[in-house]
Structures are given as structure tokens and as C-alpha cells.
Amino acid sequence: MRTLIDFIWKIIDITALSAFVIMLALVTSQVVFRYVLQVSVPWTEEAARWFYAWQVFLGSALAMRARIHLRSRLLDRFSADPGRFWISCPR
């Protein structure tokens, strides 16, 4: 079972990296087509947005798995002692 889970995480890792590479290629080609060849390709911008969104979602899952995701300490402090939290907040 552990091998299957590791395999799935490897697929997610490769998919996130692939989404980044494809997004980078699309944006670079969009710049080349627009400013060098003077031809606008309308679908590259929308496709780059979709690949960026997938990159963010998959990268977020990978960061949570590795426990390196950004975290706010505000809710931790509030839930530990709500009365003390409000007293120590600067006004």
C-alpha cells in the first residue's frame, strides 16, 4: 500500500513540474509571437492560466505533504488563549 501511495505522490510531483514547464513555454511563445512576429495567438494566455492554476493546486498539496506550506500563527494564538490574545494585540 505504501508503494502505491508513493507512486501517486510521484505522479503528482511530475504533473506539477510538467504544468510549470508547459506554462513557461506557453508564456514565452506568447511573448515571441506577439512582440517578435507581430501575431497574436489568443489561446496561449488562457491555457497558461489553466496550467498555472493546476500548478498552484498540485504544488500546494505537495507542500502540505512535506509540511513546508505557509502557516499563520494568528489562529493558533487565538485558540490557545482568546483573552490573552486580545490583551496583547497592538492597537
Disulfide bonds with the S-S distance in Angstrom:
none
